[in-house]
Amino acid sequence: MEALTLLRGLAEHHHYSALREACLETASGDPAVRVLLALADVQLGDMSAGRCALASLDRGTLSLDARVDLAAVHIALGELNPAIDILEAGLLENADHAVLLARLAWCRLQQGNRDRALTLYQRSLRLRPLMAVYHNLLRLYRDRGNLIEMATYLDAAWKLWNQEQCNWPDDQRALHSEQLRGLQLDLWLAEDRLEAAEAWVEQQRGALNADNWCALVSALAQRLAARDRHAQAEEWLHTGLRHYANQLALYDQLAELAHLQGRTQQAIALLTRAIQLANALDKPSDALLIRLSATALQFNPRLARAAAERARDQLHKDTFRITNEISEGRLLVEVALASVECQEEDYGAAERRYQHALARCPEAIPALEGLGQLYMQLGRIDEAVELFERVTAVDPTRGHGALLNARRFPKDPETLQRLEQLARTPGMEGSVRTSLLFQLATAWEKRAEYDKAFALADEANAASRRLLRYDPRAHSQHCARIRHAFPRWLYRHRPGCGHETTLPVFVVGMPRSGTTLVEQIIAGHSRIHGAGELGTIPRIIAGLERWERHTGSGRRYPDCVDDLDPKVSRGIAENVLKELREFAPDADHVVDKLPHNFENIGLIKLLFPNAKIISVRRDPRDIAVSNYFIDYTNKHGGMGFAYSLDWIGHQLADHGQLMHHWQQVFPGEILEVRYEDVVDDPATNARRMLEYIGVDWEPQVLDFHALKRPVKTASVWQVRQPLYTGSKARWRHYEQHLEGLTAVADPVVSSESLERVTLPEPGWLNDGVDRYRGGDLDGAEHRFKQLLNSLPEHAAARFMLGLIYVRKGHRADGIALMELALERCPWNRHWRGDLAQAYRLDGRDDDAAILAGAQNDSTAPPAEASQVAESPIRLDNQLCEEATCASSASAVVGVRC
């Protein structure tokens, strides 16, 4: 009996390795020892040994204590019902068995019967205090908001733990200590006593080692984020790193917070720093590399691939034996690489990689989800649903979430209610899981429970807004600048700009207005290729802004478009055409259906005067409701407006004013179609669109739902079914909730007064550089002075004028101008080199040495008046490439003095 007491003490302290050894050393045929050995085997991962032991037992010979241990074996095996049967029967023999009551309470808790679990745990603790019981009871009190009881039992738990923690193995001692500290934080935060929690955490720094204290900081940050206090969570993580700069987990957590709030570049920088630190400390970094790959996937696919490949290479260097099974790390690397291949639109390679991973690990949730999402994009909906159902068998929450996204809704409301409880489980995202709430809103709408659906969508949007930085007034102001930057006279005064091709077709409109449907219809034509939502035009705009930053002009898009001359605009257009032709070399037309290109029609028509543009309109109330019920991937970018009905209203008004402007600037050149008309009479409207594009009628365009091509937008499930009218007048179900759409009723959006400079002629910078290179210093000087007269802070014009002054012998004036320009653009290494040579010409060798630093080119020949750089500043040389690619722009190149 004494031996059994010692063995059960090891089990209660979760010392399963020692328990197994002790059971084997106990040369006894006692079936109670065999039960405890089976428990140790199962807890140590040897399920087969545990099952074999159970099969050989004669349960009729077991004492009550042994049967309670037997129930623990069933629990560890995931067999809840046999455990409950054993414990309920034992309860009839002894209603005051503390361990029995605790294990039965755990079973009832897993069944969701929290009231019964609470009662059983309370009875168990009155009979005998156990640490595991304290932990579970404290969580129940926390979740129910019983803070007085939680405080009382937490004090008792600390006292018990201080007495007996020395009896626990190291790993369990660390685990239980961390759990108790976490529960202490939970109590103070639930009592709204953040100052007490923070003071205690700071105090613990003297009592805990670096790892344990940083784990406490991490726990506090996680709990603050779960209460929507993300800024305070970040501050504590930074505090932890100020004290212990080598804590990789804190970098990882900071990166997660930054990514959740849309600061992707910052998240990438933090993960990169953590990876560098891990390498310096000779610690594995494969998990960080996989996180970096996922973070960079949408933002920088090349970086995502490089990170995943580095993780793969690192894992291959490890010493584990490669078998037919696949380690968790290698599995995640395969999923990361498959995700990159999906982003690169190499769908065949991605599918093979997912299938390869699943062949080795059939229940791998990341691979099941990834392949399911790929099949959704490819239109293989039934195959996707089958994969999501497999996920549900392993993780019901994630599986049902994926099925909801595929519009496969549970038939019983009880499942939806359980998912709603899970959606309100706090995490790093905040107090709720917004994506699941959005999906549940759609599910309740499907059941015609419209008030319930809207309440869930409203809750999800409110939670999302806390992490968004969208400014509707700033967007309205930007749209006003666009209207002013692209007046009708701009095109009259810039003849010959762009390319005469008719290859590109642009489908534009408010998101959820029907742009995907229109694209699917016209892309069914044999001479038209649908390329989806391309980032081509936004990349051109980003390139223009990079150019303005590098020249130090002080301007941004759209103001800077007046500097595009025919040569530059044609060069940009030709690069776009090259990209479009790669999608379908034999097509007569390639469709870009990025909805928000409605803001960029002015630039599109400057680059492609003959481009066809189809503007899709829809009842604004339906647009509003449809956007309000969707959680967008790009919520921190252009889709941030969709999380407030008021913001949506402002966006609708901005769209209306812009489209009115474009119709005035390009009368008769933009085809306008209404979503409702397309749904009511698809054939007539399809003919109208094809006639506008300039191709003959082909009836197969009406079978758009059978079109075999990937679709990545939020409409992916809709375009895989025949045309239906269910989305028309959807707003009527929510009419009482749409009062916030004030801007829709009054589409006149006020904007602040605009201060902008318009250049009378384009290309002055280019022309000045050409004259300089040709030796016409007076002509170049005149051009740069013209540019500075319009834009006095233009750094490149100022620098070039300084070069001219130096060459004409006015060194002091020239150097002063060059110094001012370099102050504005301190990153320009070429300008530093040119200024250093000017210093030498002026006898200021010390200044030249300081400026040139380690790159002081003392062997270079003296600067002569006839020397000209090999790559002078030219808008058309750089912008034609940089405005159409995603790589970083090189610095503006200087001209040797």
Steps between C-alpha positions, in 0.01 A plus 500: 500500500787737582655432160173585324475824697849598380416407140177702507692792643725491192190494278344797682823694450503404130840336545423235239855396413572427865160330531578265213840408643354445847221278363750288309721469807205388712506127439134458569210342322271755663255613227494847659870539415433386145233771468747764616760366257245530221431860608871581488536340155211694355610830650847443356350443154504119480131454422530141380662384826222669695229334293664159532510539877132591511407199290676259736344631820229325698303805604293302746803459723584871514449707811318834480832690503628283214179557303539876548852463357357292218263788418807726478647265238182523294506880533860511378400284203219743414234246594265718703189279524672191651667727754168656598334156537777386736494819707120523528489139618776571752312803627225265622759316712671805645359848446796655686787374283691823425695375196190333355304825534782697334524266202124487454495880514758514221285267287190714554703809412601342167131432433422868555313442826681776689251523788536132584878523467511796738298314766719190473825700521374685809413169672838354406694792647304488826611140539862539386691788340659413165688744275336377178157555659594851606607588146177379341275650768676837474447504123131426549464785748691730264283413202178540701612834645492371860796716599452490879506120500791504256704725730428277802595177325803658332643595840447142616663365184811716552532376859469136396745549214762660725478196725519222244671629183828346615339156449427562132734427208672802348287522187174473692620744766572755227167433329285534813689810614440662161132405509453648846673822400272518197191452715622774731520734199154388390355594838652848513407579141145373553479730804627784277811532715758533227727707722518214753582249226771724353657574836506128584659408165769762552557372854535142377801596289716476811357161600495316165770410252503663155301228325229478764464876534476547123241223491303702757536815287381301199200375698412855603531624141280218374233580756513871423457430129208268580337799671559718193787688665748438223707814554561409864584143399765626259648733761547213743668286236737787425562528875591134513746542214657803662589283799577178310584570136552135405146375560388365162144433615443869575610597148266237359208630706573861403504398135163328539348813654643720225366267231154490658489879487605517136861606559639225281831667428565541872406137563745389232776713655435354846506142374814568301666636815389192696641268233833683504505479878420128496785437260738702717393299807526173304132428560261350241316758295286279275177591684580871467579456130166327445324786682691749283388316187134518604529868599665604174281286272262774380748783539814349348467151347870487414593548863237244601659241271853580616398465866323167444795361305741607773281324758501187283878509465544550872278205585686278253822577687352377827590159629155340504455184301304546177226238481174459316343712770534877490601716794284794599768745387540339160123486460469873569780570253316303230182694573690830492655416162162391365350830615774687315431297185131589527593866529725459195204334322692174451193305605614161374821512704307617807247218470774238466678635805184500713416146391854384572473636855159338552624166371745498789274665759132458402366700797730802459259792540719767331534282189130410497400865532753618244399245238134571571550873441688423179212282378259784584698735276509242222125445517526144636253576776393143584861390544564803721199419716619141543835628629335744738285218637821310571622804691179499703570145617831618648419860600126576488548875539738542208312250289161664547659840439636380165166341410318822582737683268408250228132567571438159655297582808418274796139388503462526877508836680679338795820469294477866404454597865807297603701668225379836624635422846833406344499822297491690829808324634757781551838479330773717352250634246290638783193415700333322206599305190359729236537268201286233666238758599475615138449141386236441765317815391467354151385168643221662701401705196464173310252394769310828446592614854585849375515686831732235642713510185536878509581502872790258440626697199475822700699348787766371260532837328522689829780269615683541169479879510708504818799380296440716191638842417265583213420870458197572277582873482852425380357275228254767390782752486711260292212453256464878475868528409449233234217698344712814496809318365313349203293777339398483134759759399784275625441263209473785250835638616670158511435365147675183396522353852469128562453205265227457237438132581153361577636196687410605857141497625427635845194401704453746784246578767440493871603169660199262507333687214521206258843550345590131537177394327562739210857383462396134505245562225728685260798271579295211367567635152767317302691822422487646854708392798395584855810567709317576824585784735840625390716739695651647183354850515559539878863392441538771236372753751741368763781534244403860426506580869838329541634713215375820661657402833832422337507826308397687814229686312270526802208373292291186502251325278268619351654851485811372322322361190541832323871415462433191285600574143421278197829309518471417868130410486555273201789327674284431805214377279727263309617342824138450605419342163793264537362385834145461365611301196672249726158402636364403156734557202229419243213699653369815339402643838613449860266604782618661823203509737653676802187684625680800647649588164199729481734742678767451232304548178679828432842333506369201302377728221829690502689175446240323282275753325315218318456271802148369559362575844183338635355669807272273705226665708268345756243616753723672759305346787579151374864598459503625858344187649717266294820676607391516863465122514849417370837481676753609238858383485599855407317659793807704593538623143245617250209308654507665842189701411284184505489478881268794565172582332589866525839439335330295228261789440789743455675257266185466292476877473868526402440234233195682368680831468803344334294309244303815422832679446637228271183498291545876451868469410450196273142533367374185332822306564404315820231233486274497803310181590268431790533180699123466526466522120766233449318268740159564343611477136851355474489435125412857401758650733769251398444596133524864594832452681655289224391748236660780702826305526489426127462123474232281344229331703574156647218333694731310736564822692171438681645178646741704711457276806667214310804708405814311600725763649598608852296759687655660808245764593238497774249396231676167441205282603243710312663479157506120521121476471249602233364854507256561782300798622530440874738792552262757352339730758677316780502830685125474571573242772709763680322821412464610863878475548604716204443844645878548517523525122456877513753565225298286258198728531723807452779408256661845515823450694671811628876522471756736640648767279766353274844649473680352202739612231447404137802493272433686173700241306616147578854372496699805610728283716568260214554778253741677734703183548512444122623855446759456775629181345517669165714780640224766477553631852306821441198311362516251788527784753190662350300174525595434862420859597159461331437187705614667821278797428200263509639265768753693710582196719572260211824340622612344170454828309685683776784246493533515122505880511775476761701273267465756222618780728803294603587432137465870418740585783243626753601235749373656819151554363499158334619316811236676710226380266640147496514494881137609528396230254689231688337608827164427338614166354774378737472142369639591157855362501566626146430856608737454794772393260437795271500744792825349629662565161368857508660543843833382359476739211449775757797384705286360782663157520409450866131558428526264203659230714233533767222480240648215303606309810628154430399539136735797441608447143853645513603313185234654281617742233440869570157628417509678169235727359433252222437201728141373501358205698421181315145499644367855544169573666231403254135438571451275199811289572389400846128552524408289198645205686431592861141613454404155382696270730479426870873511572653795684590801290869580474621838618495790260836508326709817512709658225872544547614856528 
